[in-house]
Amino acid sequence: MADQVRLQKYLAQSGVCSRRAGESLILDGRVRVNGAVVCELGVKVDPSADKVELDGKPLNLERRVLYLFFKPRSMVTTMKDTHGRLSVGDVVEKLPERVFPVGRLDFDVSGLLLLTNDGDFSESMQHPRFEIERVYLALVDSGFSSKQQKQLMKGVMLEDGKARAKEVEIITNSSSYKGYFSKIDTSASVIVKVVVQEGRNHFVKRIFEKVGSPVRQLTRIAFGDYELGDLREGELRKVSFPTSI
């Protein structure tokens, strides 16, 4: 007999949700084990023998995987788009595993996007309590000042609460970063490297806007322990799934 696992862990490893969200699904009576509805926590299942269903659809454990993807601009971070725009789903549909994006990047933002089939990993990268660092390169007008730099690190007030950057660095030698941006006018722009620890919607754009320096282009170059490295725009790379999850 295979080792038994808690039902919410099984749900997470099936890629449908995190363990915490799985607990809610169980309590809501949406999960069946061998045909019987399970409405209480603590139930364990044998992945090799038990039949688990969510909303009447059978689930299967998948080998957990992780991909790095250099998302280009003008792509939506969804599995499909009703407006016919290029989506992440168009890129991953031929992969042998069913994966989904960890969080999102705006349509006009490029950079590192993580793709996985594990709900727990996705939550561990996104939930604010883990304070996972995201590193961005922001292209702004050349008038960006040290005063604005300090404002970003001290914190600004947005409509949904206070927000601050952990680190802000004005890149003085930008030659190694220019490849991340299109049509740069070096005389009228500057690249700012910014590190944040949360993923509120349009977070980086909004804090720069608040200090009077709107972002012209934005690229994420790192997310937690993962970096773009030598990935080319539009390229996917499979990496080892972390053993600590």
Steps between C-alpha positions, in 0.01 A plus 500: 500500500630845410550757772177677584480879475254750638222580258584871478860413413374267227293786358802731501723243332232449237555863405147624567570721802719560804457290815323787672257541211460121498376511858224739393404274209471205740293691754272619219424138409648522151740206538415130478718203589392169348160651429436632850493873578765603753407803712757483779873558520752237599394236247789318332501329162711239327606659169548158339159363592248770590293691245484871579259736323451875510160623386447160342824504300768239581841624616838338456832571665755644264875511527565851625678720247629853467577704191658843457347706221617832357163658433509757221300820500157490334414162652230435760578283802199272454448156351276645228380842388151579376632797300737291292819639654807283546480326838725287720265212420607518136859439608447216747229301320757263350677425827462143630372631835204722579651814653373841605666837570616592849337840529492727200679769306308781332439488126766766436756361749767251396723273702517196721183300549497171693280215377414200716237236568530522879258714699712509817803630313287766334364621834845498662628736231204737505363532853612827667599325824795334324639836379646351182712752313417608146768691310403735218672731257294813443567736212406853609570856392855621554381752758457224761680630809659373819213668685249282315722200564485565875123556485449156349702333777339704776155415372205666330128481565292331230124462489533147644753583771862593557756364258877505487789357305764304689780620272524760225814544290556745217702311240790718391650248257193379314669331204442147637129566556400675177409170335196474726343812348394611156583831333690657789588866471799506735500878516142514629474195724661317788477140620407445864539163670232451764444217748154450650353233727137495400293452190206737521354587160717744302706548817825624345325724250286657772782581741705665224193693388448615858845661517447672165704273274274280283647173375549490125604134479527230767676163513518249786845340515466291817233339717622350827797272428428493126654733242463565129870436450570428134139420410394664178165671456229240440720211619396230748740304720420211731682510835511274804197520725600617851527217750391717793138535383 
